Amino acid sequence: MSKPTHVFVIFIRTTPEKLWQAITDPDFTVRYYHETRFESDLRPGSPYAYVMEDGRNAIEGIVLESEPPRRLVMTFSMRYNPTLAADPPSRQTWEIEPQGEVCKLTVIHDDFPEETATFNVVGGGKMAILSSLKTLLETGVPLPL
């Protein structure tokens, strides 16, 4: 039996460079990713975190691959909730493919041992984050989530 996996695909009118910046720049992520700031030097083996306003890590992990502006692979551990924090790390892959005036963004969230609490939260919330990212890049204003 295959392990649970989420695959999210969205098309955004932007360049790969601007999309990469929006995914990795804390001044962008705070606007669409539940008011968290992405912090990392993006080198493989380095830690990263989505940091909440109070300084706690909402999500953290290790950068596995970083190929700007095309691919970012990281382990993924939610920390803002004790139930989620108890889950083993999973993996999140961001793939950016230019297609004319738009970019195809594919986010693959896998390496779950089973349908964990994290798997269920990701399944219910990632499209809202990606839709807000798309709206922010295309209009300058994120969705009011």
C-alpha positions as a Markdown table, in Angstrom:
| # | Residue | x | y | z |
|---|---|---|---|---|
| 1 | Met | 0.0 | 0.0 | 0.0 |
| 2 | Ser | 1.4 | 3.4 | -0.9 |
| 3 | Lys | 2.0 | 6.1 | 1.7 |
| 4 | Pro | -0.3 | 9.1 | 1.9 |
| 5 | Thr | 0.7 | 12.0 | -0.3 |
| 6 | His | -0.7 | 15.5 | -1.1 |
| 7 | Val | -0.1 | 17.1 | -4.5 |
| 8 | Phe | -1.2 | 20.7 | -5.0 |
| 9 | Val | -0.9 | 22.5 | -8.4 |
| 10 | Ile | -1.6 | 26.1 | -9.1 |
| 11 | Phe | -0.8 | 28.4 | -12.0 |
| 12 | Ile | 0.4 | 32.0 | -11.1 |
| 13 | Arg | 1.1 | 34.9 | -13.5 |
| 14 | Thr | 4.6 | 35.7 | -12.4 |
| 15 | Thr | 8.2 | 34.9 | -13.1 |
| 16 | Pro | 10.2 | 32.0 | -11.4 |
| 17 | Glu | 12.4 | 34.6 | -9.7 |
| 18 | Lys | 9.4 | 36.4 | -8.1 |
| 19 | Leu | 7.7 | 33.2 | -7.1 |
| 20 | Trp | 10.9 | 31.9 | -5.5 |
| 21 | Gln | 11.2 | 35.2 | -3.6 |
| 22 | Ala | 7.6 | 35.0 | -2.4 |
| 23 | Ile | 8.2 | 31.4 | -1.1 |
| 24 | Thr | 11.5 | 32.2 | 0.7 |
| 25 | Asp | 11.4 | 35.9 | 1.7 |
| 26 | Pro | 10.0 | 36.5 | 5.2 |
| 27 | Asp | 8.6 | 39.9 | 4.0 |
| 28 | Phe | 6.4 | 37.9 | 1.6 |
| 29 | Thr | 5.5 | 34.8 | 3.7 |
| 30 | Val | 4.3 | 36.9 | 6.6 |
| 31 | Arg | 1.6 | 38.3 | 4.2 |
| 32 | Tyr | 0.1 | 35.0 | 3.0 |
| 33 | Tyr | 1.5 | 32.1 | 5.2 |
| 34 | His | -0.6 | 32.6 | 8.4 |
| 35 | Glu | 1.5 | 35.6 | 9.4 |
| 36 | Thr | 4.7 | 33.6 | 9.7 |
| 37 | Arg | 8.1 | 34.6 | 8.6 |
| 38 | Phe | 10.2 | 32.1 | 6.7 |
| 39 | Glu | 13.8 | 32.0 | 8.1 |
| 40 | Ser | 16.7 | 30.1 | 6.5 |
| 41 | Asp | 19.9 | 30.5 | 4.6 |
| 42 | Leu | 18.5 | 27.9 | 2.2 |
| 43 | Arg | 21.6 | 25.8 | 2.1 |
| 44 | Pro | 21.1 | 22.0 | 2.0 |
| 45 | Gly | 21.5 | 20.7 | 5.6 |
| 46 | Ser | 20.5 | 24.1 | 7.1 |
| 47 | Pro | 17.5 | 24.5 | 9.4 |
| 48 | Tyr | 14.5 | 26.6 | 8.4 |
| 49 | Ala | 11.4 | 27.8 | 10.3 |
| 50 | Tyr | 8.2 | 29.6 | 9.8 |
| 51 | Val | 8.3 | 31.9 | 12.8 |
| 52 | Met | 5.2 | 33.3 | 14.4 |
| 53 | Glu | 4.9 | 36.9 | 15.6 |
| 54 | Asp | 5.6 | 35.8 | 19.2 |
| 55 | Gly | 8.9 | 34.2 | 18.2 |
| 56 | Arg | 7.8 | 30.6 | 18.3 |
| 57 | Asn | 8.3 | 28.3 | 15.4 |
| 58 | Ala | 5.0 | 27.2 | 13.8 |
| 59 | Ile | 6.8 | 24.9 | 11.3 |
| 60 | Glu | 10.4 | 23.8 | 11.2 |
| 61 | Gly | 12.7 | 21.4 | 9.4 |
| 62 | Ile | 15.9 | 21.0 | 7.4 |
| 63 | Val | 16.5 | 22.1 | 3.8 |
| 64 | Leu | 17.3 | 19.0 | 1.8 |
| 65 | Glu | 17.6 | 20.6 | -1.7 |
| 66 | Ser | 17.7 | 24.2 | -2.9 |
| 67 | Glu | 17.8 | 25.0 | -6.6 |
| 68 | Pro | 16.7 | 28.7 | -7.0 |
| 69 | Pro | 14.4 | 29.5 | -8.6 |
| 70 | Arg | 13.2 | 26.0 | -9.5 |
| 71 | Arg | 13.0 | 23.6 | -6.6 |
| 72 | Leu | 13.0 | 23.6 | -2.8 |
| 73 | Val | 12.8 | 20.4 | -0.7 |
| 74 | Met | 12.5 | 20.4 | 3.1 |
| 75 | Thr | 11.6 | 18.2 | 6.0 |
| 76 | Phe | 8.4 | 19.5 | 7.6 |
| 77 | Ser | 7.4 | 19.4 | 11.3 |
| 78 | Met | 4.5 | 21.5 | 12.7 |
| 79 | Arg | 5.3 | 22.8 | 16.2 |
| 80 | Tyr | 2.5 | 25.2 | 17.1 |
| 81 | Asn | 0.3 | 22.4 | 18.5 |
| 82 | Pro | 1.4 | 19.5 | 20.7 |
| 83 | Thr | -0.6 | 16.9 | 18.8 |
| 84 | Leu | 1.0 | 18.0 | 15.5 |
| 85 | Ala | 4.4 | 18.3 | 17.1 |
| 86 | Ala | 4.2 | 14.6 | 18.1 |
| 87 | Asp | 4.0 | 13.5 | 14.4 |
| 88 | Pro | 7.3 | 12.5 | 12.7 |
| 89 | Pro | 8.7 | 14.9 | 10.1 |
| 90 | Ser | 7.3 | 14.7 | 6.6 |
| 91 | Arg | 8.7 | 16.2 | 3.4 |
| 92 | Gln | 7.5 | 19.2 | 1.3 |
| 93 | Thr | 8.8 | 19.8 | -2.2 |
| 94 | Trp | 8.2 | 23.1 | -4.1 |
| 95 | Glu | 8.6 | 22.8 | -7.9 |
| 96 | Ile | 8.5 | 25.9 | -10.1 |
| 97 | Glu | 8.0 | 25.5 | -13.9 |
| 98 | Pro | 7.9 | 28.5 | -16.1 |
| 99 | Gln | 5.2 | 28.3 | -18.8 |
| 100 | Gly | 5.1 | 31.4 | -20.9 |
| 101 | Glu | 3.7 | 34.3 | -18.8 |
| 102 | Val | 2.8 | 32.0 | -15.9 |
| 103 | Cys | 4.5 | 29.6 | -13.6 |
| 104 | Lys | 3.2 | 26.2 | -12.7 |
| 105 | Leu | 3.8 | 25.7 | -8.9 |
| 106 | Thr | 3.5 | 22.1 | -7.7 |
| 107 | Val | 3.8 | 21.4 | -4.0 |
| 108 | Ile | 4.2 | 17.8 | -3.1 |
| 109 | His | 3.8 | 16.9 | 0.6 |
| 110 | Asp | 4.8 | 13.3 | 1.2 |
| 111 | Asp | 6.9 | 10.9 | 3.4 |
| 112 | Phe | 4.1 | 10.5 | 5.9 |
| 113 | Pro | 4.2 | 7.1 | 7.6 |
| 114 | Glu | 0.4 | 7.1 | 7.6 |
| 115 | Glu | -2.5 | 9.5 | 7.7 |
| 116 | Thr | -1.2 | 11.6 | 10.6 |
| 117 | Ala | -2.7 | 14.7 | 12.2 |
| 118 | Thr | -0.2 | 16.7 | 10.2 |
| 119 | Phe | -1.3 | 15.0 | 7.0 |
| 120 | Asn | -4.9 | 16.0 | 7.7 |
| 121 | Val | -4.1 | 19.6 | 8.6 |
| 122 | Val | -1.9 | 20.0 | 5.4 |
| 123 | Gly | -4.7 | 18.6 | 3.3 |
| 124 | Gly | -7.2 | 21.1 | 4.7 |
| 125 | Gly | -5.0 | 24.2 | 4.6 |
| 126 | Lys | -2.4 | 24.2 | 1.9 |
| 127 | Met | -4.7 | 25.3 | -1.0 |
| 128 | Ala | -5.8 | 28.4 | 1.0 |
| 129 | Ile | -2.1 | 29.3 | 1.5 |
| 130 | Leu | -1.3 | 28.7 | -2.2 |
| 131 | Ser | -4.4 | 30.7 | -3.3 |
| 132 | Ser | -3.3 | 33.6 | -1.1 |
| 133 | Leu | 0.2 | 33.4 | -2.5 |
| 134 | Lys | -1.2 | 33.5 | -6.1 |
| 135 | Thr | -3.5 | 36.4 | -5.3 |
| 136 | Leu | -0.7 | 38.3 | -3.6 |
| 137 | Leu | 1.7 | 38.0 | -6.6 |
| 138 | Glu | -1.0 | 38.8 | -9.1 |
| 139 | Thr | -2.7 | 41.7 | -7.3 |
| 140 | Gly | -0.4 | 42.8 | -4.6 |
| 141 | Val | -2.9 | 41.9 | -1.9 |
| 142 | Pro | -3.2 | 38.5 | -0.2 |
| 143 | Leu | -6.6 | 36.8 | 0.4 |
| 144 | Pro | -8.2 | 37.8 | 3.7 |
| 145 | Leu | -7.9 | 34.4 | 5.3 |
